[in-house]
Amino acid sequence: MTCCQGRLREAARGYRTPDAPVEFEYRGRSALTAIGAATRRIYWFEAPGSRVRVHPRDAPSLDTVPVLRRV
């Protein structure tokens, strides 16, 4: 199996590479702005149910926000 075939197979199974974005869903009542601790990027959750892709290095800090959950 070549390198590319292995990656395609992993992608089909839903595996994430270390640099793949992590998606979060907002479960609060209004809008939310969050800042990633690692990259200092600003993430805007427009309304309840909003989903935003986050840099994987910022995911651990956003995990600590009670109204956000990984999807």
C-alpha positions in Angstrom: 0.0 0.0 0.0 1.3 3.4 -0.9 1.4 6.4 1.5 -1.6 8.1 -0.1 -3.8 5.0 0.0 -3.2 4.7 3.7 -4.2 8.3 4.3 -7.3 7.9 2.2 -8.3 4.7 4.1 -7.8 6.5 7.5 -9.9 9.4 6.3 -12.7 7.1 5.3 -12.6 5.6 8.8 -12.9 9.0 10.4 -9.4 9.2 11.8 -8.0 12.7 12.4 -4.4 13.6 11.7 -2.7 15.7 14.3 -3.1 18.9 12.3 -6.8 18.4 11.4 -9.2 21.0 12.7 -11.4 20.1 15.6 -15.1 21.1 15.4 -16.9 22.6 18.4 -20.6 23.2 18.9 -21.9 26.1 21.0 -24.5 25.2 23.6 -25.1 28.6 25.2 -27.9 31.1 24.9 -26.4 34.0 22.9 -23.3 34.6 20.9 -19.8 33.7 22.1 -16.3 34.8 21.3 -13.5 32.5 22.4 -9.7 32.9 22.1 -7.5 29.9 21.6 -4.8 29.7 24.2 -2.1 28.3 21.9 -2.6 30.3 18.7 -4.5 33.3 20.1 -7.0 33.0 17.3 -10.4 34.4 17.8 -13.3 32.0 17.3 -16.8 33.4 16.9 -19.9 31.3 17.7 -22.8 33.3 16.3 -25.7 31.6 17.9 -26.7 28.5 19.9 -25.9 25.4 17.8 -23.2 27.2 15.8 -20.3 25.0 14.8 -16.8 26.2 14.3 -13.6 24.5 13.3 -10.7 25.1 15.7 -7.0 24.7 15.3 -6.0 21.4 17.1 -3.6 23.2 19.4 -6.4 25.4 20.6 -8.8 22.5 21.3 -7.7 21.8 24.8 -8.3 25.3 26.0 -11.8 25.4 24.3 -12.5 22.1 26.1 -12.5 24.0 29.3 -15.4 26.3 28.2 -18.6 24.7 29.7 -20.9 25.8 26.8 -18.7 24.3 24.1 -18.5 20.6 23.2 -16.5 18.7 20.6 -18.5 17.1 17.8 
